[in-house]
């Protein structure tokens, strides 16, 4: 009897959380675009959405009992996925991979790429 009650409660929580999960699939960038936000309204929306994503990802990491580098890595990817934003270093590393750069050429390319991405 207790097992059925727990199973029913778990199912109810999943169903209640389903609309929230559907919203979580839509990135902050996509939501701002759907709402046709621009200027200060978009900036404000993105700031709040980013903060909400960070809070949610921190909670998920805690629920998974992650710590140290595993927590940092999980949280970074989670926030990027949630917000739709790309880390310039990751994007530049991918470009360097695509160009098959290595050694000093890769380092130089990546450094310039990240500088260009963050200064513009």
Biopython code that builds the backbone (N, CA, C, O; Angstrom):
import numpy as np
from Bio.PDB.StructureBuilder import StructureBuilder

atoms = [
    (1, "UNK", "N", (0.818, -1.193, 0.000)),
    (1, "UNK", "CA", (0.000, 0.000, 0.000)),
    (1, "UNK", "C", (0.863, 1.258, 0.000)),
    (1, "UNK", "O", (0.617, 2.188, -0.768)),
    (2, "UNK", "N", (1.882, 1.282, 0.872)),
    (2, "UNK", "CA", (2.779, 2.433, 0.945)),
    (2, "UNK", "C", (3.539, 2.598, -0.364)),
    (2, "UNK", "O", (3.772, 3.720, -0.815)),
    (3, "UNK", "N", (3.926, 1.471, -0.977)),
    (3, "UNK", "CA", (4.658, 1.509, -2.239)),
    (3, "UNK", "C", (3.804, 2.161, -3.328)),
    (3, "UNK", "O", (4.307, 2.970, -4.107)),
    (4, "UNK", "N", (2.513, 1.811, -3.385)),
    (4, "UNK", "CA", (1.604, 2.400, -4.371)),
    (4, "UNK", "C", (1.408, 3.891, -4.126)),
    (4, "UNK", "O", (1.327, 4.676, -5.071)),
    (5, "UNK", "N", (1.333, 4.280, -2.851)),
    (5, "UNK", "CA", (1.169, 5.697, -2.513)),
    (5, "UNK", "C", (2.383, 6.499, -2.957)),
    (5, "UNK", "O", (2.251, 7.592, -3.507)),
    (6, "UNK", "N", (3.563, 5.947, -2.715)),
    (6, "UNK", "CA", (4.795, 6.630, -3.127)),
    (6, "UNK", "C", (4.889, 6.725, -4.637)),
    (6, "UNK", "O", (5.296, 7.752, -5.178)),
    (7, "UNK", "N", (4.509, 5.648, -5.318)),
    (7, "UNK", "CA", (4.531, 5.650, -6.775)),
    (7, "UNK", "C", (3.550, 6.690, -7.319)),
    (7, "UNK", "O", (3.870, 7.418, -8.259)),
    (8, "UNK", "N", (2.361, 6.756, -6.729)),
    (8, "UNK", "CA", (1.365, 7.744, -7.140)),
    (8, "UNK", "C", (1.848, 9.160, -6.902)),
    (8, "UNK", "O", (1.649, 10.035, -7.744)),
    (9, "UNK", "N", (2.479, 9.392, -5.764)),
    (9, "UNK", "CA", (3.000, 10.722, -5.455)),
    (9, "UNK", "C", (4.097, 11.114, -6.437)),
    (9, "UNK", "O", (4.151, 12.260, -6.884)),
    (10, "UNK", "N", (4.965, 10.176, -6.771)),
    (10, "UNK", "CA", (6.048, 10.450, -7.723)),
    (10, "UNK", "C", (5.478, 10.785, -9.097)),
    (10, "UNK", "O", (5.942, 11.716, -9.756)),
    (11, "UNK", "N", (4.478, 10.030, -9.526)),
    (11, "UNK", "CA", (3.845, 10.287, -10.815)),
    (11, "UNK", "C", (3.190, 11.659, -10.827)),
    (11, "UNK", "O", (3.294, 12.385, -11.815)),
    (12, "UNK", "N", (2.521, 12.019, -9.748)),
    (12, "UNK", "CA", (1.880, 13.335, -9.660)),
    (12, "UNK", "C", (2.917, 14.450, -9.771)),
    (12, "UNK", "O", (2.679, 15.455, -10.441)),
    (13, "UNK", "N", (4.061, 14.278, -9.118)),
    (13, "UNK", "CA", (5.116, 15.303, -9.190)),
    (13, "UNK", "C", (5.654, 15.442, -10.607)),
    (13, "UNK", "O", (5.935, 16.549, -11.065)),
    (14, "UNK", "N", (5.796, 14.310, -11.301)),
    (14, "UNK", "CA", (6.272, 14.361, -12.681)),
    (14, "UNK", "C", (5.276, 15.104, -13.555)),
    (14, "UNK", "O", (5.665, 15.941, -14.370)),
    (15, "UNK", "N", (3.991, 14.805, -13.390)),
    (15, "UNK", "CA", (2.969, 15.459, -14.201)),
    (15, "UNK", "C", (2.861, 16.946, -13.892)),
    (15, "UNK", "O", (2.662, 17.757, -14.795)),
    (16, "UNK", "N", (2.989, 17.300, -12.631)),
    (16, "UNK", "CA", (2.941, 18.714, -12.243)),
    (16, "UNK", "C", (4.139, 19.450, -12.812)),
    (16, "UNK", "O", (4.015, 20.600, -13.232)),
    (17, "UNK", "N", (5.303, 18.800, -12.833)),
    (17, "UNK", "CA", (6.522, 19.431, -13.322)),
    (17, "UNK", "C", (6.646, 19.444, -14.831)),
    (17, "UNK", "O", (7.524, 20.125, -15.362)),
    (18, "UNK", "N", (5.797, 18.717, -15.542)),
    (18, "UNK", "CA", (5.906, 18.623, -16.996)),
    (18, "UNK", "C", (5.870, 19.971, -17.701)),
    (18, "UNK", "O", (6.692, 20.193, -18.590)),
    (19, "UNK", "N", (4.951, 20.902, -17.349)),
    (19, "UNK", "CA", (4.976, 22.192, -18.022)),
    (19, "UNK", "C", (6.282, 22.945, -17.781)),
    (19, "UNK", "O", (6.767, 23.634, -18.678)),
    (20, "UNK", "N", (6.851, 22.824, -16.599)),
    (20, "UNK", "CA", (8.110, 23.481, -16.285)),
    (20, "UNK", "C", (9.226, 22.910, -17.149)),
    (20, "UNK", "O", (10.067, 23.654, -17.652)),
    (21, "UNK", "N", (9.235, 21.593, -17.321)),
    (21, "UNK", "CA", (10.255, 20.967, -18.139)),
    (21, "UNK", "C", (10.144, 21.422, -19.581)),
    (21, "UNK", "O", (11.163, 21.603, -20.248)),
    (22, "UNK", "N", (8.944, 21.609, -20.070)),
    (22, "UNK", "CA", (8.772, 22.072, -21.446)),
    (22, "UNK", "C", (9.361, 23.467, -21.611)),
    (22, "UNK", "O", (9.987, 23.756, -22.630)),
    (23, "UNK", "N", (9.167, 24.335, -20.619)),
    (23, "UNK", "CA", (9.739, 25.671, -20.691)),
    (23, "UNK", "C", (11.253, 25.636, -20.603)),
    (23, "UNK", "O", (11.930, 26.455, -21.224)),
    (24, "UNK", "N", (11.792, 24.695, -19.837)),
    (24, "UNK", "CA", (13.240, 24.609, -19.662)),
    (24, "UNK", "C", (13.934, 24.259, -20.973)),
    (24, "UNK", "O", (15.102, 24.598, -21.166)),
    (25, "UNK", "N", (13.219, 23.578, -21.882)),
    (25, "UNK", "CA", (13.816, 23.216, -23.158)),
    (25, "UNK", "C", (14.042, 24.428, -24.047)),
    (25, "UNK", "O", (14.871, 24.377, -24.955)),
    (26, "UNK", "N", (13.337, 25.495, -23.809)),
    (26, "UNK", "CA", (13.468, 26.700, -24.606)),
    (26, "UNK", "C", (14.534, 27.594, -23.974)),
    (26, "UNK", "O", (14.382, 28.033, -22.834)),
    (27, "UNK", "N", (15.603, 27.860, -24.706)),
    (27, "UNK", "CA", (16.701, 28.647, -24.167)),
    (27, "UNK", "C", (16.289, 30.098, -23.954)),
    (27, "UNK", "O", (15.296, 30.566, -24.511)),
    (28, "UNK", "N", (17.060, 30.789, -23.147)),
    (28, "UNK", "CA", (16.806, 32.209, -22.885)),
    (28, "UNK", "C", (16.840, 33.000, -24.190)),
    (28, "UNK", "O", (16.005, 33.876, -24.414)),
    (29, "UNK", "N", (17.805, 32.689, -25.044)),
    (29, "UNK", "CA", (17.927, 33.386, -26.325)),
    (29, "UNK", "C", (16.678, 33.157, -27.168)),
    (29, "UNK", "O", (16.148, 34.093, -27.767)),
    (30, "UNK", "N", (16.207, 31.909, -27.214)),
    (30, "UNK", "CA", (15.007, 31.593, -27.996)),
    (30, "UNK", "C", (13.777, 32.278, -27.413)),
    (30, "UNK", "O", (12.939, 32.792, -28.154)),
    (31, "UNK", "N", (13.668, 32.285, -26.081)),
    (31, "UNK", "CA", (12.522, 32.935, -25.444)),
    (31, "UNK", "C", (12.517, 34.432, -25.741)),
    (31, "UNK", "O", (11.469, 34.999, -26.050)),
    (32, "UNK", "N", (13.677, 35.072, -25.649)),
    (32, "UNK", "CA", (13.761, 36.511, -25.931)),
    (32, "UNK", "C", (13.384, 36.790, -27.381)),
    (32, "UNK", "O", (12.711, 37.777, -27.680)),
    (33, "UNK", "N", (13.822, 35.916, -28.273)),
    (33, "UNK", "CA", (13.496, 36.070, -29.685)),
    (33, "UNK", "C", (11.999, 35.883, -29.919)),
    (33, "UNK", "O", (11.379, 36.654, -30.651)),
    (34, "UNK", "N", (11.421, 34.854, -29.293)),
    (34, "UNK", "CA", (9.978, 34.604, -29.428)),
    (34, "UNK", "C", (9.152, 35.788, -28.933)),
    (34, "UNK", "O", (8.106, 36.115, -29.494)),
    (35, "UNK", "N", (9.643, 36.419, -27.870)),
    (35, "UNK", "CA", (8.940, 37.568, -27.296)),
    (35, "UNK", "C", (9.245, 38.859, -28.043)),
    (35, "UNK", "O", (8.682, 39.911, -27.739)),
    (36, "UNK", "N", (10.154, 38.769, -29.037)),
    (36, "UNK", "CA", (10.564, 39.920, -29.839)),
    (36, "UNK", "C", (11.107, 41.063, -28.960)),
    (36, "UNK", "O", (10.811, 42.237, -29.182)),
    (37, "UNK", "N", (11.908, 40.678, -27.962)),
    (37, "UNK", "CA", (12.493, 41.665, -27.062)),
    (37, "UNK", "C", (13.722, 42.293, -27.685)),
    (37, "UNK", "O", (14.450, 41.650, -28.442)),
    (38, "UNK", "N", (13.944, 43.550, -27.361)),
    (38, "UNK", "CA", (15.127, 44.262, -27.852)),
    (38, "UNK", "C", (15.548, 45.295, -26.811)),
    (38, "UNK", "O", (14.775, 45.644, -25.918)),
    (39, "UNK", "N", (16.764, 45.771, -26.936)),
    (39, "UNK", "CA", (17.259, 46.831, -26.072)),
    (39, "UNK", "C", (17.262, 46.469, -24.600)),
    (39, "UNK", "O", (17.650, 45.367, -24.214)),
    (40, "UNK", "N", (16.818, 47.423, -23.781)),
    (40, "UNK", "CA", (16.832, 47.258, -22.325)),
    (40, "UNK", "C", (15.919, 46.126, -21.864)),
    (40, "UNK", "O", (16.236, 45.425, -20.903)),
    (41, "UNK", "N", (14.792, 45.943, -22.540)),
    (41, "UNK", "CA", (13.875, 44.859, -22.163)),
    (41, "UNK", "C", (14.549, 43.504, -22.363)),
    (41, "UNK", "O", (14.412, 42.609, -21.529)),
    (42, "UNK", "N", (15.276, 43.356, -23.470)),
    (42, "UNK", "CA", (15.977, 42.094, -23.738)),
    (42, "UNK", "C", (17.106, 41.903, -22.730)),
    (42, "UNK", "O", (17.297, 40.803, -22.213)),
    (43, "UNK", "N", (17.848, 42.958, -22.450)),
    (43, "UNK", "CA", (18.944, 42.875, -21.485)),
    (43, "UNK", "C", (18.430, 42.447, -20.119)),
    (43, "UNK", "O", (19.010, 41.571, -19.479)),
    (44, "UNK", "N", (17.350, 43.061, -19.677)),
    (44, "UNK", "CA", (16.761, 42.736, -18.384)),
    (44, "UNK", "C", (16.264, 41.289, -18.360)),
    (44, "UNK", "O", (16.514, 40.557, -17.403)),
    (45, "UNK", "N", (15.567, 40.888, -19.409)),
    (45, "UNK", "CA", (15.051, 39.516, -19.502)),
    (45, "UNK", "C", (16.194, 38.510, -19.469)),
    (45, "UNK", "O", (16.129, 37.516, -18.745)),
    (46, "UNK", "N", (17.240, 38.763, -20.251)),
    (46, "UNK", "CA", (18.373, 37.837, -20.325)),
    (46, "UNK", "C", (19.083, 37.727, -18.983)),
    (46, "UNK", "O", (19.506, 36.640, -18.589)),
    (47, "UNK", "N", (19.215, 38.845, -18.283)),
    (47, "UNK", "CA", (19.893, 38.830, -16.981)),
    (47, "UNK", "C", (19.121, 37.942, -15.998)),
    (47, "UNK", "O", (19.713, 37.125, -15.293)),
    (48, "UNK", "N", (17.803, 38.111, -15.959)),
    (48, "UNK", "CA", (16.978, 37.306, -15.055)),
    (48, "UNK", "C", (16.972, 35.843, -15.484)),
    (48, "UNK", "O", (17.065, 34.949, -14.643)),
    (49, "UNK", "N", (16.863, 35.598, -16.769)),
    (49, "UNK", "CA", (16.833, 34.230, -17.287)),
    (49, "UNK", "C", (18.163, 33.521, -16.986)),
    (49, "UNK", "O", (18.174, 32.355, -16.592)),
    (50, "UNK", "N", (19.274, 34.229, -17.172)),
    (50, "UNK", "CA", (20.595, 33.663, -16.872)),
    (50, "UNK", "C", (20.710, 33.319, -15.384)),
    (50, "UNK", "O", (21.222, 32.259, -15.023)),
    (51, "UNK", "N", (20.235, 34.217, -14.534)),
    (51, "UNK", "CA", (20.291, 33.972, -13.084)),
    (51, "UNK", "C", (19.424, 32.779, -12.703)),
    (51, "UNK", "O", (19.822, 31.956, -11.879)),
    (52, "UNK", "N", (18.242, 32.686, -13.302)),
    (52, "UNK", "CA", (17.355, 31.553, -13.032)),
    (52, "UNK", "C", (17.999, 30.244, -13.487)),
    (52, "UNK", "O", (17.899, 29.228, -12.800)),
    (53, "UNK", "N", (18.660, 30.271, -14.643)),
    (53, "UNK", "CA", (19.325, 29.072, -15.159)),
    (53, "UNK", "C", (20.454, 28.648, -14.225)),
    (53, "UNK", "O", (20.616, 27.461, -13.941)),
    (54, "UNK", "N", (21.234, 29.614, -13.747)),
    (54, "UNK", "CA", (22.344, 29.301, -12.835)),
    (54, "UNK", "C", (21.820, 28.675, -11.547)),
    (54, "UNK", "O", (22.387, 27.700, -11.052)),
    (55, "UNK", "N", (20.744, 29.232, -11.006)),
    (55, "UNK", "CA", (20.150, 28.697, -9.784)),
    (55, "UNK", "C", (19.654, 27.269, -10.007)),
    (55, "UNK", "O", (19.896, 26.383, -9.188)),
    (56, "UNK", "N", (18.965, 27.059, -11.112)),
    (56, "UNK", "CA", (18.434, 25.736, -11.436)),
    (56, "UNK", "C", (19.567, 24.726, -11.622)),
    (56, "UNK", "O", (19.483, 23.599, -11.133)),
    (57, "UNK", "N", (20.613, 25.126, -12.319)),
    (57, "UNK", "CA", (21.735, 24.212, -12.572)),
    (57, "UNK", "C", (22.497, 23.900, -11.285)),
    (57, "UNK", "O", (22.933, 22.767, -11.083)),
    (58, "UNK", "N", (22.658, 24.891, -10.420)),
    (58, "UNK", "CA", (23.296, 24.643, -9.124)),
    (58, "UNK", "C", (22.498, 23.622, -8.320)),
    (58, "UNK", "O", (23.070, 22.742, -7.679)),
    (59, "UNK", "N", (21.173, 23.746, -8.359)),
    (59, "UNK", "CA", (20.314, 22.805, -7.635)),
    (59, "UNK", "C", (20.446, 21.403, -8.227)),
    (59, "UNK", "O", (20.523, 20.417, -7.495)),
    (60, "UNK", "N", (20.470, 21.323, -9.548)),
    (60, "UNK", "CA", (20.618, 20.024, -10.196)),
    (60, "UNK", "C", (21.955, 19.369, -9.818)),
    (60, "UNK", "O", (22.015, 18.166, -9.567)),
    (61, "UNK", "N", (23.015, 20.171, -9.782)),
    (61, "UNK", "CA", (24.333, 19.648, -9.402)),
    (61, "UNK", "C", (24.311, 19.152, -7.962)),
    (61, "UNK", "O", (24.892, 18.114, -7.649)),
    (62, "UNK", "N", (23.631, 19.904, -7.078)),
    (62, "UNK", "CA", (23.527, 19.487, -5.677)),
    (62, "UNK", "C", (22.718, 18.192, -5.563)),
    (62, "UNK", "O", (23.070, 17.296, -4.796)),
    (63, "UNK", "N", (21.629, 18.106, -6.338)),
    (63, "UNK", "CA", (20.810, 16.890, -6.323)),
    (63, "UNK", "C", (21.610, 15.670, -6.775)),
    (63, "UNK", "O", (21.381, 14.556, -6.304)),
    (64, "UNK", "N", (22.546, 15.893, -7.689)),
    (64, "UNK", "CA", (23.392, 14.806, -8.188)),
    (64, "UNK", "C", (24.607, 14.582, -7.291)),
    (64, "UNK", "O", (25.425, 13.696, -7.537)),
    (65, "UNK", "N", (24.707, 15.410, -6.236)),
    (65, "UNK", "CA", (25.825, 15.318, -5.281)),
    (65, "UNK", "C", (27.180, 15.496, -5.959)),
    (65, "UNK", "O", (28.151, 14.820, -5.617)),
    (66, "UNK", "N", (27.233, 16.425, -6.937)),
    (66, "UNK", "CA", (28.482, 16.707, -7.637)),
    (66, "UNK", "C", (29.304, 17.702, -6.837)),
    (66, "UNK", "O", (28.755, 18.544, -6.126)),
    (67, "UNK", "N", (30.619, 17.602, -6.954)),
    (67, "UNK", "CA", (31.517, 18.518, -6.266)),
    (67, "UNK", "C", (32.758, 18.745, -7.128)),
    (67, "UNK", "O", (33.049, 17.967, -8.037)),
    (68, "UNK", "N", (33.473, 19.808, -6.831)),
    (68, "UNK", "CA", (34.740, 20.092, -7.505)),
    (68, "UNK", "C", (34.587, 20.295, -8.998)),
    (68, "UNK", "O", (33.658, 20.958, -9.459)),
    (69, "UNK", "N", (35.516, 19.712, -9.749)),
    (69, "UNK", "CA", (35.554, 19.884, -11.200)),
    (69, "UNK", "C", (34.307, 19.318, -11.878)),
    (69, "UNK", "O", (33.836, 19.874, -12.870)),
    (70, "UNK", "N", (33.774, 18.222, -11.353)),
    (70, "UNK", "CA", (32.564, 17.635, -11.942)),
    (70, "UNK", "C", (31.391, 18.603, -11.832)),
    (70, "UNK", "O", (30.615, 18.752, -12.775)),
    (71, "UNK", "N", (31.263, 19.262, -10.675)),
    (71, "UNK", "CA", (30.181, 20.234, -10.474)),
    (71, "UNK", "C", (30.378, 21.430, -11.399)),
    (71, "UNK", "O", (29.431, 21.895, -12.034)),
    (72, "UNK", "N", (31.608, 21.925, -11.472)),
    (72, "UNK", "CA", (31.897, 23.081, -12.318)),
    (72, "UNK", "C", (31.581, 22.779, -13.779)),
    (72, "UNK", "O", (30.936, 23.577, -14.458)),
    (73, "UNK", "N", (32.034, 21.634, -14.254)),
    (73, "UNK", "CA", (31.795, 21.241, -15.637)),
    (73, "UNK", "C", (30.304, 21.068, -15.919)),
    (73, "UNK", "O", (29.790, 21.562, -16.922)),
    (74, "UNK", "N", (29.614, 20.356, -15.017)),
    (74, "UNK", "CA", (28.180, 20.134, -15.188)),
    (74, "UNK", "C", (27.434, 21.466, -15.219)),
    (74, "UNK", "O", (26.602, 21.694, -16.096)),
    (75, "UNK", "N", (27.732, 22.340, -14.264)),
    (75, "UNK", "CA", (27.024, 23.611, -14.153)),
    (75, "UNK", "C", (27.278, 24.494, -15.374)),
    (75, "UNK", "O", (26.356, 25.128, -15.885)),
    (76, "UNK", "N", (28.515, 24.534, -15.838)),
    (76, "UNK", "CA", (28.854, 25.346, -17.014)),
    (76, "UNK", "C", (28.055, 24.883, -18.234)),
    (76, "UNK", "O", (27.480, 25.699, -18.954)),
    (77, "UNK", "N", (28.026, 23.563, -18.460)),
    (77, "UNK", "CA", (27.290, 23.033, -19.612)),
    (77, "UNK", "C", (25.790, 23.239, -19.443)),
    (77, "UNK", "O", (25.097, 23.605, -20.393)),
    (78, "UNK", "N", (25.295, 23.005, -18.242)),
    (78, "UNK", "CA", (23.871, 23.169, -17.958)),
    (78, "UNK", "C", (23.417, 24.605, -18.235)),
    (78, "UNK", "O", (22.400, 24.823, -18.894)),
    (79, "UNK", "N", (24.170, 25.575, -17.733)),
    (79, "UNK", "CA", (23.815, 26.983, -17.932)),
    (79, "UNK", "C", (23.880, 27.341, -19.416)),
    (79, "UNK", "O", (22.991, 28.023, -19.926)),
    (80, "UNK", "N", (24.917, 26.892, -20.106)),
    (80, "UNK", "CA", (25.035, 27.179, -21.537)),
    (80, "UNK", "C", (23.860, 26.584, -22.311)),
    (80, "UNK", "O", (23.303, 27.231, -23.198)),
    (81, "UNK", "N", (23.490, 25.358, -21.974)),
    (81, "UNK", "CA", (22.346, 24.716, -22.639)),
    (81, "UNK", "C", (21.044, 25.452, -22.328)),
    (81, "UNK", "O", (20.194, 25.617, -23.203)),
    (82, "UNK", "N", (20.893, 25.887, -21.091)),
    (82, "UNK", "CA", (19.660, 26.553, -20.661)),
    (82, "UNK", "C", (19.512, 27.949, -21.248)),
    (82, "UNK", "O", (18.408, 28.376, -21.585)),
    (83, "UNK", "N", (20.619, 28.651, -21.369)),
    (83, "UNK", "CA", (20.546, 30.030, -21.821)),
    (83, "UNK", "C", (20.690, 30.169, -23.331)),
    (83, "UNK", "O", (20.275, 31.174, -23.908)),
    (84, "UNK", "N", (21.275, 29.162, -23.967)),
    (84, "UNK", "CA", (21.483, 29.243, -25.409)),
    (84, "UNK", "C", (22.711, 30.046, -25.769)),
    (84, "UNK", "O", (22.947, 30.348, -26.938)),
    (85, "UNK", "N", (23.493, 30.390, -24.760)),
    (85, "UNK", "CA", (24.700, 31.165, -24.995)),
    (85, "UNK", "C", (25.880, 30.229, -25.169)),
    (85, "UNK", "O", (25.928, 29.151, -24.576)),
    (86, "UNK", "N", (26.827, 30.650, -25.984)),
    (86, "UNK", "CA", (27.994, 29.840, -26.275)),
    (86, "UNK", "C", (29.212, 30.479, -25.629)),
    (86, "UNK", "O", (29.419, 31.687, -25.746)),
    (87, "UNK", "N", (30.021, 29.672, -24.947)),
    (87, "UNK", "CA", (31.267, 30.146, -24.365)),
    (87, "UNK", "C", (32.245, 30.403, -25.507)),
    (87, "UNK", "O", (32.519, 29.498, -26.295)),
    (88, "UNK", "N", (32.781, 31.634, -25.611)),
    (88, "UNK", "CA", (33.703, 31.942, -26.705)),
    (88, "UNK", "C", (34.896, 30.985, -26.770)),
    (88, "UNK", "O", (35.331, 30.621, -27.862)),
    (89, "UNK", "N", (35.429, 30.576, -25.623)),
    (89, "UNK", "CA", (36.581, 29.668, -25.625)),
    (89, "UNK", "C", (36.208, 28.327, -26.263)),
    (89, "UNK", "O", (36.994, 27.758, -27.020)),
    (90, "UNK", "N", (35.016, 27.828, -25.960)),
    (90, "UNK", "CA", (34.572, 26.560, -26.547)),
    (90, "UNK", "C", (34.394, 26.700, -28.057)),
    (90, "UNK", "O", (34.798, 25.818, -28.816)),
    (91, "UNK", "N", (33.794, 27.799, -28.490)),
    (91, "UNK", "CA", (33.578, 28.030, -29.913)),
    (91, "UNK", "C", (34.918, 28.152, -30.644)),
    (91, "UNK", "O", (35.077, 27.628, -31.746)),
    (92, "UNK", "N", (35.871, 28.840, -30.031)),
    (92, "UNK", "CA", (37.185, 29.014, -30.654)),
    (92, "UNK", "C", (37.958, 27.698, -30.702)),
    (92, "UNK", "O", (38.662, 27.425, -31.673)),
    (93, "UNK", "N", (37.827, 26.890, -29.660)),
    (93, "UNK", "CA", (38.470, 25.571, -29.668)),
    (93, "UNK", "C", (37.916, 24.716, -30.804)),
    (93, "UNK", "O", (38.662, 24.006, -31.478)),
    (94, "UNK", "N", (36.618, 24.790, -31.007)),
    (94, "UNK", "CA", (36.001, 24.019, -32.093)),
    (94, "UNK", "C", (36.526, 24.492, -33.446)),
    (94, "UNK", "O", (36.820, 23.681, -34.324)),
    (95, "UNK", "N", (36.642, 25.816, -33.608)),
    (95, "UNK", "CA", (37.178, 26.346, -34.863)),
    (95, "UNK", "C", (38.613, 25.880, -35.077)),
    (95, "UNK", "O", (38.996, 25.532, -36.194)),
    (96, "UNK", "N", (39.406, 25.873, -34.009)),
    (96, "UNK", "CA", (40.797, 25.409, -34.105)),
    (96, "UNK", "C", (40.835, 23.931, -34.484)),
    (96, "UNK", "O", (41.676, 23.507, -35.277)),
    (97, "UNK", "N", (39.913, 23.144, -33.907)),
    (97, "UNK", "CA", (39.822, 21.724, -34.276)),
    (97, "UNK", "C", (39.492, 21.573, -35.758)),
    (97, "UNK", "O", (40.105, 20.777, -36.470)),
    (98, "UNK", "N", (38.501, 22.359, -36.209)),
    (98, "UNK", "CA", (38.081, 22.288, -37.605)),
    (98, "UNK", "C", (39.224, 22.633, -38.550)),
    (98, "UNK", "O", (39.325, 22.073, -39.641)),
    (99, "UNK", "N", (40.087, 23.560, -38.127)),
    (99, "UNK", "CA", (41.233, 23.971, -38.942)),
    (99, "UNK", "C", (42.439, 23.051, -38.740)),
    (99, "UNK", "O", (43.477, 23.218, -39.380)),
    (100, "UNK", "N", (42.280, 22.072, -37.834)),
    (100, "UNK", "CA", (43.340, 21.112, -37.514)),
    (100, "UNK", "C", (44.619, 21.816, -37.047)),
    (100, "UNK", "O", (45.728, 21.422, -37.409)),
    (101, "UNK", "N", (44.440, 22.866, -36.236)),
    (101, "UNK", "CA", (45.584, 23.597, -35.713)),
    (101, "UNK", "C", (46.138, 22.903, -34.487)),
    (101, "UNK", "O", (45.397, 22.283, -33.725)),
    (102, "UNK", "N", (47.452, 23.009, -34.298)),
    (102, "UNK", "CA", (48.108, 22.415, -33.138)),
    (102, "UNK", "C", (49.266, 23.308, -32.702)),
    (102, "UNK", "O", (49.744, 24.156, -33.455)),
    (103, "UNK", "N", (49.700, 23.089, -31.461)),
    (103, "UNK", "CA", (50.868, 23.796, -30.946)),
    (103, "UNK", "C", (50.685, 25.302, -30.873)),
    (103, "UNK", "O", (49.631, 25.805, -30.486)),
    (104, "UNK", "N", (51.752, 26.015, -31.261)),
    (104, "UNK", "CA", (51.764, 27.472, -31.166)),
    (104, "UNK", "C", (50.723, 28.115, -32.079)),
    (104, "UNK", "O", (50.142, 29.143, -31.731)),
    (105, "UNK", "N", (50.486, 27.516, -33.242)),
    (105, "UNK", "CA", (49.495, 28.069, -34.169)),
    (105, "UNK", "C", (48.101, 28.013, -33.550)),
    (105, "UNK", "O", (47.322, 28.958, -33.674)),
    (106, "UNK", "N", (47.788, 26.892, -32.877)),
    (106, "UNK", "CA", (46.491, 26.742, -32.214)),
    (106, "UNK", "C", (46.351, 27.749, -31.077)),
    (106, "UNK", "O", (45.320, 28.409, -30.943)),
    (107, "UNK", "N", (47.402, 27.860, -30.256)),
    (107, "UNK", "CA", (47.378, 28.785, -29.125)),
    (107, "UNK", "C", (47.165, 30.217, -29.600)),
    (107, "UNK", "O", (46.342, 30.947, -29.048)),
    (108, "UNK", "N", (47.908, 30.611, -30.621)),
    (108, "UNK", "CA", (47.799, 31.965, -31.163)),
    (108, "UNK", "C", (46.400, 32.215, -31.731)),
    (108, "UNK", "O", (45.786, 33.247, -31.460)),
    (109, "UNK", "N", (45.905, 31.258, -32.524)),
    (109, "UNK", "CA", (44.573, 31.393, -33.115)),
    (109, "UNK", "C", (43.508, 31.508, -32.035)),
    (109, "UNK", "O", (42.661, 32.400, -32.090)),
    (110, "UNK", "N", (43.546, 30.611, -31.053)),
    (110, "UNK", "CA", (42.534, 30.584, -30.003)),
    (110, "UNK", "C", (42.555, 31.868, -29.181)),
    (110, "UNK", "O", (41.502, 32.419, -28.858)),
    (111, "UNK", "N", (43.746, 32.343, -28.846)),
    (111, "UNK", "CA", (43.867, 33.580, -28.060)),
    (111, "UNK", "C", (43.253, 34.753, -28.812)),
    (111, "UNK", "O", (42.496, 35.530, -28.231)),
    (112, "UNK", "N", (43.572, 34.892, -30.113)),
    (112, "UNK", "CA", (43.029, 35.981, -30.908)),
    (112, "UNK", "C", (41.518, 35.831, -31.083)),
    (112, "UNK", "O", (40.779, 36.813, -31.024)),
    (113, "UNK", "N", (41.074, 34.613, -31.297)),
    (113, "UNK", "CA", (39.644, 34.342, -31.481)),
    (113, "UNK", "C", (38.841, 34.739, -30.240)),
    (113, "UNK", "O", (37.814, 35.409, -30.350)),
    (114, "UNK", "N", (39.309, 34.325, -29.062)),
    (114, "UNK", "CA", (38.604, 34.642, -27.816)),
    (114, "UNK", "C", (38.617, 36.155, -27.578)),
    (114, "UNK", "O", (37.603, 36.726, -27.176)),
    (115, "UNK", "N", (39.750, 36.801, -27.821)),
    (115, "UNK", "CA", (39.854, 38.261, -27.659)),
    (115, "UNK", "C", (38.861, 38.973, -28.567)),
    (115, "UNK", "O", (38.149, 39.881, -28.139)),
    (116, "UNK", "N", (38.824, 38.546, -29.832)),
    (116, "UNK", "CA", (37.888, 39.151, -30.791)),
    (116, "UNK", "C", (36.433, 38.932, -30.361)),
    (116, "UNK", "O", (35.607, 39.838, -30.464)),
    (117, "UNK", "N", (36.133, 37.739, -29.885)),
    (117, "UNK", "CA", (34.754, 37.389, -29.504)),
    (117, "UNK", "C", (34.299, 38.162, -28.283)),
    (117, "UNK", "O", (33.129, 38.534, -28.194)),
    (118, "UNK", "N", (35.192, 38.414, -27.341)),
    (118, "UNK", "CA", (34.801, 39.075, -26.109)),
    (118, "UNK", "C", (34.895, 40.591, -26.172)),
    (118, "UNK", "O", (34.327, 41.281, -25.325)),
    (119, "UNK", "N", (35.600, 41.116, -27.159)),
    (119, "UNK", "CA", (35.744, 42.572, -27.244)),
    (119, "UNK", "C", (34.699, 43.197, -28.137)),
    (119, "UNK", "O", (34.495, 44.410, -28.097)),
    (120, "UNK", "N", (34.034, 42.393, -28.940)),
    (120, "UNK", "CA", (33.099, 42.953, -29.904)),
    (120, "UNK", "C", (31.734, 42.984, -29.417)),
    (120, "UNK", "O", (30.835, 43.433, -30.128)),
]
sb = StructureBuilder()
sb.init_structure("model")
sb.init_model(0)
sb.init_chain("A")
sb.init_seg("    ")
for serial, (resi, resn, name, xyz) in enumerate(atoms, 1):
    if name == "N":
        sb.init_residue(resn, " ", resi, " ")
    sb.init_atom(name, np.array(xyz, "f"), 0.0, 1.0, " ", f" {name:<3s}", serial, name[0])
structure = sb.get_structure()
